[in-house]
Amino acid sequence: MKYRFLIDANLTPQLEGSAWAYGHEAYHVRTLGRENDGDPVLLKLVEAEGYTLVTNNIEEFRTRYRNRQVFHAGVVFIADATRGRAYQLAAFGKALAHIASHGPIDNMEILIEPDPIAIHKVTSAQLP
């Protein structure tokens, strides 16, 4: 299954290339000229266009997804993204490999945490 990723402004635009290498579409908000859009606007775009959101803004978007309770194309959270570009690329690469080997992430979240980079896949029903 191929995904369309929307990469949040707080992450490196280089993540686009990683997704394209796996055969997915990917657009950084800067590429789309949407870097100044607020989170509510981006969430509407994600829903309208069927994007899978990639962000490090875990608390904000986890709450928004939980409160909306709508079907979505999944979300990828990169924890501790302030570690820099190399970490972000490695973490997202691990998420992409996980998606390639384990299948769809619709209506789920993938949380990538450091030390070592680990993936936690959670369905919306498992969220508190």
DSSP file (Angstrom, degrees, kcal/mol; ACC not computed):
  #  RESIDUE AA STRUCTURE BP1 BP2  ACC     N-H-->O    O-->H-N    N-H-->O    O-->H-N    TCO  KAPPA ALPHA  PHI   PSI    X-CA   Y-CA   Z-CA
    1    1 A M              0   0    0      0, 0.0     2,-0.4     0, 0.0   102,-0.1   0.000 360.0 360.0 360.0 136.6    0.0    0.0    0.0
    2    2 A K        -     0   0    0     22,-0.0     2,-0.3   102,-0.0    22,-0.1  -0.791 360.0-157.3-101.3 142.1    1.3    3.4   -0.9
    3    3 A Y        -     0   0    0     -2,-0.4    22,-2.2    16,-0.1     2,-0.6  -0.759  16.3-136.2-115.8 160.9    0.8    6.4    1.4
    4    4 A R  E     -a   25   0A   0     46,-0.4    48,-3.2    -2,-0.3     2,-0.4  -0.968  29.1-159.4-115.1 110.6    0.8   10.2    0.9
    5    5 A F  E     -ab  26  52A   0     20,-2.6    22,-2.3    -2,-0.6     2,-0.5  -0.746  12.9-161.3 -96.9 137.2    2.8   11.8    3.7
    6    6 A L  E     -ab  27  53A   0     46,-2.2    48,-2.6    -2,-0.4     2,-0.5  -0.981  16.7-150.9-111.9 119.4    2.5   15.4    4.9
    7    7 A I  E     -ab  28  54A   0     20,-2.6    22,-2.4    -2,-0.5    23,-0.2  -0.810  15.5-125.3 -98.7 123.9    5.6   16.3    6.8
    8    8 A D    >   -     0   0    0     46,-2.9     3,-1.7    -2,-0.5    22,-0.1  -0.165  22.5-109.4 -67.1 158.1    5.2   19.0    9.5
    9    9 A A  T 3  S+     0   0    0      1,-0.3    -1,-0.1    25,-0.1    46,-0.1   0.715 112.3  67.3 -62.3 -23.8    7.2   22.2    9.6
   10   10 A N  T 3  S+     0   0    0      2,-0.1     2,-0.3    47,-0.0    -1,-0.3   0.416  95.1  69.2 -81.8   4.1    9.2   21.1   12.7
   11   11 A L  S <  S-     0   0    0     -3,-1.7    74,-0.1    43,-0.1    71,-0.0  -0.817  95.8 -88.4-118.9 160.7   10.9   18.3   10.7
   12   12 A T    >   -     0   0    0     -2,-0.3     3,-1.7     1,-0.1     4,-0.2  -0.413  25.0-134.2 -69.1 138.4   13.5   18.4    8.0
   13   13 A P  T >  S+     0   0    0      0, 0.0     3,-1.9     0, 0.0     4,-0.4   0.695  98.0  81.4 -62.3 -17.5   12.2   18.6    4.4
   14   14 A Q  T >> S+     0   0    0      1,-0.3     4,-1.0     2,-0.2     3,-0.5   0.660  71.0  78.6 -65.1 -13.9   14.7   15.9    3.5
   15   15 A L  H <> S+     0   0    0     -3,-1.7     4,-1.9     1,-0.2    -1,-0.3   0.789  79.7  70.8 -63.9 -25.3   12.2   13.3    4.8
   16   16 A E  H <> S+     0   0    0     -3,-1.9     4,-2.5     1,-0.2    -1,-0.2   0.943  95.4  51.3 -53.6 -49.2   10.3   13.7    1.5
   17   17 A G  H <> S+     0   0    0     -3,-0.5     4,-2.0    -4,-0.4    -1,-0.2   0.851 105.4  55.6 -60.2 -36.6   13.1   11.9   -0.3
   18   18 A S  H  X S+     0   0    0     -4,-1.0     4,-0.8     2,-0.2    -1,-0.2   0.928 110.5  44.7 -61.8 -45.0   13.0    9.0    2.1
   19   19 A A  H ><>S+     0   0    0     -4,-1.9     5,-2.3     1,-0.2     3,-0.9   0.919 111.3  52.2 -67.2 -43.5    9.3    8.4    1.5
   20   20 A W  H ><5S+     0   0    0     -4,-2.5     3,-1.8     1,-0.3    -1,-0.2   0.872 102.7  60.5 -60.1 -36.1    9.7    8.8   -2.3
   21   21 A A  H 3<5S+     0   0    0     -4,-2.0    -1,-0.3     1,-0.3    -2,-0.2   0.782 104.7  49.6 -62.6 -26.7   12.4    6.1   -2.2
   22   22 A Y  T <<5S-     0   0    0     -3,-0.9    -1,-0.3    -4,-0.8    -2,-0.2   0.368 126.8-102.0 -90.9   3.4    9.9    3.7   -0.7
   23   23 A G  T < 5S+     0   0    0     -3,-1.8    -3,-0.2     1,-0.3     2,-0.2   0.580  82.8 124.3  88.5  10.4    7.4    4.6   -3.5
   24   24 A H      < -     0   0    0     -5,-2.3    -1,-0.3    -6,-0.1     2,-0.3  -0.612  63.4-115.1 -96.5 160.1    5.2    6.9   -1.4
   25   25 A E  E     +a    4   0A   0    -22,-2.2   -20,-2.6    -2,-0.2     2,-0.3  -0.704  38.2 179.1 -85.0 147.9    4.3   10.5   -2.1
   26   26 A A  E     -a    5   0A   0     -2,-0.3     2,-0.4   -22,-0.2   -20,-0.2  -0.959  12.3-179.4-155.0 136.3    5.6   13.0    0.4
   27   27 A Y  E     -a    6   0A   0    -22,-2.3   -20,-2.6    -2,-0.3     2,-0.2  -0.988  20.0-142.0-138.9 126.3    5.4   16.7    0.8
   28   28 A H  E >>  -a    7   0A   0     -2,-0.4     4,-1.5   -22,-0.2     3,-0.7  -0.601  31.4-117.1 -77.4 147.3    6.9   18.9    3.5
   29   29 A V  T 34>S+     0   0    0    -22,-2.4     5,-3.4     1,-0.3     6,-0.5   0.835 117.4  57.7 -57.3 -31.0    4.5   21.8    4.4
   30   30 A R  T >45S+     0   0    0    -23,-0.2     3,-1.2     4,-0.2    -1,-0.3   0.889 101.2  55.2 -65.4 -38.9    7.2   24.2    3.1
   31   31 A T  T <45S+     0   0    0     -3,-0.7    -1,-0.2     1,-0.3    -2,-0.2   0.864 111.8  44.3 -60.1 -36.6    7.1   22.5   -0.3
   32   32 A L  T 3<5S-     0   0    0     -4,-1.5    -1,-0.3     1,-0.0    -2,-0.2   0.421 115.3-115.8 -88.4   0.5    3.3   23.1   -0.4
   33   33 A G  T < 5S+     0   0    0     -3,-1.2    -3,-0.2    -4,-0.3     3,-0.2   0.779  86.2 115.0  69.9  26.2    3.7   26.7    0.9
   34   34 A R    > < +     0   0    0     -5,-3.4     3,-1.8    -6,-0.2    -4,-0.2   0.172  26.4 115.2-113.0  16.1    1.8   25.8    4.0
   35   35 A E  T 3  S+     0   0    0     -6,-0.5    -1,-0.1     1,-0.3    -5,-0.1   0.700  78.9  50.3 -64.6 -18.4    4.5   26.3    6.7
   36   36 A N  T 3  S+     0   0    0     -3,-0.2    -1,-0.3    -7,-0.2     2,-0.2   0.438  83.9 112.3 -98.1  -0.1    2.6   29.1    8.3
   37   37 A D    <   -     0   0    0     -3,-1.8    -3,-0.0     1,-0.1    -8,-0.0  -0.499  69.3-120.7 -71.0 139.9   -0.7   27.2    8.6
   38   38 A G     >  -     0   0    0     -2,-0.2     4,-2.4     1,-0.1     3,-0.3  -0.262  29.4 -97.7 -74.3 167.7   -1.7   26.4   12.1
   39   39 A D  H  > S+     0   0    0      1,-0.2     4,-2.5     2,-0.2     5,-0.2   0.873 122.0  53.8 -57.2 -42.3   -2.3   22.9   13.3
   40   40 A P  H  > S+     0   0    0      0, 0.0     4,-1.7     0, 0.0    -1,-0.2   0.895 110.6  47.7 -61.8 -37.2   -6.1   23.0   12.9
   41   41 A V  H  > S+     0   0    0     -3,-0.3     4,-2.0     2,-0.2    -2,-0.2   0.919 112.2  49.1 -67.6 -43.5   -5.7   24.0    9.3
   42   42 A L  H  X S+     0   0    0     -4,-2.4     4,-2.8     1,-0.2    -1,-0.2   0.890 108.2  53.9 -63.7 -39.0   -3.1   21.3    8.6
   43   43 A L  H  X S+     0   0    0     -4,-2.5     4,-2.3     1,-0.2    -1,-0.2   0.893 107.8  50.2 -64.0 -38.6   -5.3   18.7   10.2
   44   44 A K  H  X S+     0   0    0     -4,-1.7     4,-2.8     2,-0.2    -1,-0.2   0.902 111.3  49.1 -64.1 -40.4   -8.2   19.7    7.8
   45   45 A L  H  X S+     0   0    0     -4,-2.0     4,-2.5     2,-0.2     6,-0.3   0.921 109.7  51.9 -63.2 -44.6   -5.7   19.4    4.9
   46   46 A V  H  X>S+     0   0    0     -4,-2.8     5,-1.7     1,-0.2     4,-0.9   0.925 114.5  42.7 -57.2 -46.8   -4.6   16.0    6.1
   47   47 A E  H  <5S+     0   0    0     -4,-2.3     3,-0.3     1,-0.2    -2,-0.2   0.920 115.5  47.9 -67.6 -44.7   -8.2   14.8    6.3
   48   48 A A  H  <5S+     0   0    0     -4,-2.8    -2,-0.2     1,-0.2    -1,-0.2   0.859 120.8  35.8 -66.5 -36.1   -9.3   16.3    3.0
   49   49 A E  H  <5S-     0   0    0     -4,-2.5    -1,-0.2    -5,-0.2    -2,-0.2   0.445 107.1-118.2-100.7  -1.4   -6.3   15.0    1.0
   50   50 A G  T  <5 +     0   0    0     -4,-0.9   -46,-0.4    -3,-0.3    -3,-0.2   0.815  54.6 164.3  70.9  30.7   -5.9   11.6    2.8
   51   51 A Y      < -     0   0    0     -5,-1.7    22,-0.6    -6,-0.3     2,-0.6  -0.430  40.2-132.6 -77.8 153.7   -2.4   12.4    4.0
   52   52 A T  E     -b    5   0A   0    -48,-3.2   -46,-2.2    -2,-0.1     2,-0.2  -0.956  32.9-131.9 -97.8 120.2   -0.5   10.5    6.7
   53   53 A L  E     -bc   6  75A   0     21,-1.2    23,-3.5    -2,-0.6     2,-0.5  -0.531  18.1-163.9 -78.8 137.8    0.9   13.1    9.0
   54   54 A V  E     +bc   7  76A   0    -48,-2.6   -46,-2.9    -2,-0.2     2,-0.3  -0.989  32.0 137.5-119.4 119.7    4.5   13.0   10.1
   55   55 A T  E     - c   0  77A   0     21,-2.5    23,-2.6    -2,-0.5   -48,-0.0  -0.966  55.5-142.0-153.8 163.1    5.3   15.2   13.1
   56   56 A N  S    S+     0   0    0     -2,-0.3     2,-2.0    21,-0.2     3,-0.2   0.342  79.0 101.8-107.5   2.8    7.1   15.5   16.3
   57   57 A N     >  +     0   0    0      1,-0.2     4,-2.1     2,-0.1     5,-0.3  -0.498  46.6 160.9 -84.3  69.1    4.2   17.4   17.9
   58   58 A I  H  >  +     0   0    0     -2,-2.0     4,-2.7     1,-0.2     5,-0.3   0.935  64.3  43.4 -64.1 -54.6    2.9   14.3   19.7
   59   59 A E  H  > S+     0   0    0     -3,-0.2     4,-2.0     1,-0.2     5,-0.2   0.918 115.4  48.6 -62.3 -44.5    0.7   15.8   22.4
   60   60 A E  H  > S+     0   0    0      1,-0.2     4,-2.0     2,-0.2    -1,-0.2   0.957 119.4  35.5 -61.2 -53.1   -1.0   18.3   20.2
   61   61 A F  H  X S+     0   0    0     -4,-2.1     4,-2.9     2,-0.2     5,-0.3   0.834 113.2  57.3 -77.4 -30.8   -1.9   16.0   17.3
   62   62 A R  H  X S+     0   0    0     -4,-2.7     4,-2.4    -5,-0.3    -1,-0.2   0.938 111.2  45.3 -61.2 -44.4   -2.6   13.0   19.5
   63   63 A T  H  X S+     0   0    0     -4,-2.0     4,-2.6    -5,-0.3    -2,-0.2   0.921 113.1  49.9 -63.6 -44.4   -5.2   15.0   21.3
   64   64 A R  H  X S+     0   0    0     -4,-2.0     4,-1.8    -5,-0.2    -2,-0.2   0.923 113.0  45.8 -63.1 -44.1   -6.6   16.4   18.0
   65   65 A Y  H  X S+     0   0    0     -4,-2.9     4,-1.9     1,-0.2     5,-0.4   0.926 114.2  48.8 -63.6 -43.8   -6.9   13.0   16.4
   66   66 A R  H  < S+     0   0    0     -4,-2.4    -2,-0.2    -5,-0.3    -1,-0.2   0.909 112.6  47.6 -63.1 -42.8   -8.5   11.5   19.6
   67   67 A N  H  < S+     0   0    0     -4,-2.6    -1,-0.2     1,-0.2    -2,-0.2   0.809 112.0  49.3 -70.4 -30.1  -11.0   14.3   19.9
   68   68 A R  H  < S-     0   0    0     -4,-1.8    -1,-0.2    -5,-0.2    -2,-0.2   0.831  82.6-163.9 -79.9 -32.0  -12.0   14.2   16.2
   69   69 A Q     <  +     0   0    0     -4,-1.9     2,-0.3     1,-0.2    -3,-0.1   0.894  36.7 140.2  47.2  50.3  -12.6   10.4   16.2
   70   70 A V        -     0   0    0     -5,-0.4    -1,-0.2     1,-0.0     2,-0.1  -0.868  62.2 -95.3-117.0 154.7  -12.6   10.2   12.4
   71   71 A F        +     0   0    0     -2,-0.3     2,-0.3     2,-0.1    35,-0.0  -0.461  52.9 178.3 -64.3 137.0  -11.0    7.6   10.2
   72   72 A H        -     0   0    0     -2,-0.1    35,-2.4   -22,-0.0    36,-0.1  -0.927  43.2-111.3-141.5 166.1   -7.5    8.7    9.1
   73   73 A A  S    S-     0   0    0    -22,-0.6    32,-0.2    -2,-0.3    33,-0.1   0.148  72.8 -93.8 -85.0  19.6   -4.6    7.5    7.0
   74   74 A G        -     0   0    0    -22,-0.1   -21,-1.2   -23,-0.1     2,-0.3  -0.087  33.8-115.2  92.6 166.8   -2.4    7.2   10.1
   75   75 A V  E     -cd  53 109A   0     33,-1.6    35,-2.6    30,-0.2     2,-0.6  -0.996  10.9-150.2-143.6 139.7    0.1    9.4   11.8
   76   76 A V  E     -cd  54 110A   0    -23,-3.5   -21,-2.5    -2,-0.3     2,-0.5  -0.956  13.4-164.1-113.5 116.6    3.8    9.0   12.4
   77   77 A F  E     -cd  55 111A   0     33,-3.5    35,-3.0    -2,-0.6     2,-0.8  -0.881   5.0-161.2-101.3 126.4    5.2   10.7   15.5
   78   78 A I  E >   - d   0 112A   0    -23,-2.6     3,-0.7    -2,-0.5    35,-0.1  -0.895  16.8-150.8-106.7 102.8    8.9   11.2   15.7
   79   79 A A  T 3  S+     0   0    0     33,-2.5   -22,-0.1    -2,-0.8    12,-0.0  -0.418  74.1  12.0 -72.7 146.4    9.8   11.7   19.4
   80   80 A D  T >  S+     0   0    0    -24,-0.2     3,-1.7     1,-0.1    -1,-0.2   0.846  72.1 163.0  60.0  38.2   12.7   13.9   20.4
   81   81 A A  G X   +     0   0    0     -3,-0.7     3,-1.8     1,-0.3     7,-0.2   0.632  58.1  83.6 -65.1 -13.0   13.2   15.2   16.8
   82   82 A T  G 3   +     0   0    0      1,-0.3    -1,-0.3   -26,-0.1     3,-0.1   0.563  65.9  87.7 -68.2  -5.2   15.3   18.0   18.2
   83   83 A R  G <  S-     0   0    0     -3,-1.7    -1,-0.3     1,-0.2     4,-0.2   0.648 102.4-110.9 -66.7 -13.6   18.2   15.5   18.0
   84   84 A G    <>  -     0   0    0     -3,-1.8     4,-2.4     1,-0.2    -1,-0.2  -0.430  35.2 -51.5 114.1 176.6   18.6   16.8   14.5
   85   85 A R  H  > S+     0   0    0      1,-0.2     4,-2.9     2,-0.2     5,-0.2   0.887 124.8  53.7 -60.0 -46.4   18.3   15.9   10.8
   86   86 A A  H  > S+     0   0    0      1,-0.2     4,-2.3     2,-0.2    -1,-0.2   0.911 111.7  46.1 -60.0 -42.6   20.3   12.6   10.9
   87   87 A Y  H  > S+     0   0    0      2,-0.2     4,-3.1     1,-0.2     5,-0.2   0.931 112.0  51.0 -64.5 -45.0   18.1   11.2   13.8
   88   88 A Q  H  X S+     0   0    0     -4,-2.4     4,-2.8    -7,-0.2     5,-0.3   0.920 111.6  47.7 -58.5 -44.6   14.9   12.3   12.0
   89   89 A L  H  X S+     0   0    0     -4,-2.9     4,-2.2     2,-0.2    -1,-0.2   0.911 114.2  46.3 -63.8 -42.7   16.0   10.6    8.8
   90   90 A A  H  X S+     0   0    0     -4,-2.3     4,-2.0    -5,-0.2    -2,-0.2   0.917 114.4  47.9 -65.3 -42.9   17.0    7.4   10.6
   91   91 A A  H  X S+     0   0    0     -4,-3.1     4,-1.9     2,-0.2    -2,-0.2   0.927 114.2  44.8 -65.1 -45.9   13.7    7.4   12.6
   92   92 A F  H  X S+     0   0    0     -4,-2.8     4,-2.8    -5,-0.2    -1,-0.2   0.882 110.4  55.7 -67.8 -36.8   11.5    8.0    9.6
   93   93 A G  H  X S+     0   0    0     -4,-2.2     4,-2.3    -5,-0.3    -1,-0.2   0.898 107.1  50.0 -59.3 -40.1   13.4    5.4    7.6
   94   94 A K  H  X S+     0   0    0     -4,-2.0     4,-2.1     2,-0.2    -1,-0.2   0.896 110.6  49.7 -65.3 -40.3   12.7    2.9   10.4
   95   95 A A  H  X S+     0   0    0     -4,-1.9     4,-2.5     2,-0.2    -2,-0.2   0.918 110.7  49.6 -63.9 -43.3    9.0    3.8   10.2
   96   96 A L  H  X S+     0   0    0     -4,-2.8     4,-2.4     1,-0.2    -2,-0.2   0.900 110.8  49.3 -63.6 -40.8    8.9    3.4    6.4
   97   97 A A  H  X S+     0   0    0     -4,-2.3     4,-1.9     2,-0.2    -1,-0.2   0.891 110.6  51.5 -64.2 -38.9   10.6    0.0    6.7
   98   98 A H  H  X S+     0   0    0     -4,-2.1     4,-2.6     2,-0.2     5,-0.3   0.924 110.4  47.8 -63.0 -45.3    8.0   -1.0    9.3
   99   99 A I  H  X S+     0   0    0     -4,-2.5     4,-1.8     1,-0.2    -2,-0.2   0.912 110.9  52.3 -62.2 -42.4    5.2    0.1    7.1
  100  100 A A  H  < S+     0   0    0     -4,-2.4    -1,-0.2     1,-0.2    -2,-0.2   0.863 119.5  34.0 -62.5 -36.5    6.7   -1.8    4.1
  101  101 A S  H  < S+     0   0    0     -4,-1.9    -2,-0.2    -5,-0.1    -1,-0.2   0.724 126.1  36.8 -94.3 -21.9    7.0   -5.0    6.1
  102  102 A H  H  < S-     0   0    0     -4,-2.6    -3,-0.2     1,-0.3    -2,-0.2   0.475  99.1-134.3-113.4  -3.7    3.9   -4.9    8.4
  103  103 A G     <  +     0   0    0     -4,-1.8    -1,-0.3    -5,-0.3    -2,-0.1  -0.373  52.8  15.0  90.0-164.4    1.3   -3.3    6.2
  104  104 A P        -     0   0    0      0, 0.0   -30,-0.1     0, 0.0   -31,-0.0   0.013  38.3-169.5 -57.0 148.9   -1.3   -0.6    6.5
  105  105 A I    >   +     0   0    0    -32,-0.2     3,-2.0     3,-0.1   -30,-0.2   0.098  32.1 150.7-120.8  18.4   -1.3    2.0    9.3
  106  106 A D  T 3  S+     0   0    0      1,-0.3   -33,-0.2   -32,-0.1     3,-0.1  -0.281  75.8   4.9 -55.5 134.8   -4.7    3.4    8.6
  107  107 A N  T 3  S+     0   0    0    -35,-2.4    17,-1.8     1,-0.2     2,-0.3   0.746 117.0 100.7  60.7  27.3   -6.4    4.7   11.8
  108  108 A M  E <   - E   0 123A   0     -3,-2.0   -33,-1.6    15,-0.2     2,-0.4  -0.857  63.2-134.0-131.4 166.9   -3.2    4.0   13.7
  109  109 A E  E     -dE  75 122A   0     13,-2.8    13,-2.6    -2,-0.3     2,-0.5  -0.959   5.4-153.7-121.0 146.3   -0.2    5.9   15.0
  110  110 A I  E     -dE  76 121A   0    -35,-2.6   -33,-3.5    -2,-0.4     2,-0.6  -0.987  12.0-164.3-113.7 122.4    3.4    5.0   14.8
  111  111 A L  E     -dE  77 120A   0      9,-2.7     9,-2.0    -2,-0.5     2,-0.6  -0.940   2.1-161.7-108.5 120.6    5.5    6.4   17.6
  112  112 A I  E     -dE  78 119A   0    -35,-3.0   -33,-2.5    -2,-0.6     7,-0.2  -0.910  11.6-176.4-106.8 121.3    9.3    6.4   17.0
  113  113 A E  E   > - E   0 118A   0      5,-2.6     5,-2.8    -2,-0.6   -33,-0.1  -0.860  18.1-122.4-117.4 151.4   11.4    6.8   20.1
  114  114 A P  T   5 +     0   0    0      0, 0.0     3,-0.1     0, 0.0    -1,-0.1  -0.231  69.6  74.6 -84.1 174.3   15.2    7.1   20.4
  115  115 A D  T   5S+     0   0    0      2,-0.1     2,-0.1    -2,-0.0     3,-0.0   0.944 131.0   2.5  61.8  70.5   17.8    5.1   22.3
  116  116 A P  T   5S-     0   0    0      0, 0.0     2,-0.2     0, 0.0    -3,-0.1   0.803 109.5-106.2 -77.2 169.0   17.7    2.8   20.4
  117  117 A I  T   5 +     0   0    0     -2,-0.1     2,-0.3    -3,-0.1    -2,-0.1  -0.402  51.0 177.4 -60.2 122.6   15.2    3.9   17.8
  118  118 A A  E   < -E  113   0A   0     -5,-2.8    -5,-2.6    -2,-0.2     2,-0.4  -0.953  22.3-138.9-132.6 149.2   12.1    1.9   18.5
  119  119 A I  E     -E  112   0A   0     -2,-0.3     2,-0.5    -7,-0.2    -7,-0.2  -0.902  11.4-171.4-112.3 136.0    8.6    1.7   17.0
  120  120 A H  E     -E  111   0A   0     -9,-2.0    -9,-2.7    -2,-0.4     2,-0.5  -0.989   9.3-159.8-124.4 119.5    5.3    1.5   18.9
  121  121 A K  E     -E  110   0A   0     -2,-0.5     2,-0.4   -11,-0.2   -11,-0.2  -0.884  14.1-179.9-104.1 126.5    2.2    0.9   16.7
  122  122 A V  E     -E  109   0A   0    -13,-2.6   -13,-2.8    -2,-0.5     2,-0.2  -0.987  21.0-139.2-131.0 130.8   -1.0    1.9   18.4
  123  123 A T  E >>  -E  108   0A   0     -2,-0.4     3,-1.6   -15,-0.2     4,-0.6  -0.538  31.7-112.3 -80.6 156.8   -4.6    1.6   17.1
  124  124 A S  G >4 S+     0   0    0    -17,-1.8     3,-1.1     1,-0.3    -1,-0.1   0.839 117.8  61.1 -57.7 -32.8   -6.9    4.5   17.8
  125  125 A A  G 34 S+     0   0    0      1,-0.2    -1,-0.3     3,-0.1   -17,-0.1   0.749  99.8  55.8 -67.1 -22.7   -8.9    2.2   20.0
  126  126 A Q  G <4 S+     0   0    0     -3,-1.6    -1,-0.2     2,-0.0    -2,-0.2   0.589  84.0 104.2 -85.8 -10.3   -5.9    1.6   22.3
  127  127 A L    <<        0   0    0     -3,-1.1    -3,-0.0    -4,-0.6    -4,-0.0  -0.446 360.0 360.0 -73.0 144.7   -5.4    5.3   23.0
  128  128 A P              0   0    0      0, 0.0    -1,-0.1     0, 0.0    -3,-0.1   0.504 360.0 360.0 -68.3 360.0   -6.5    6.5   26.4
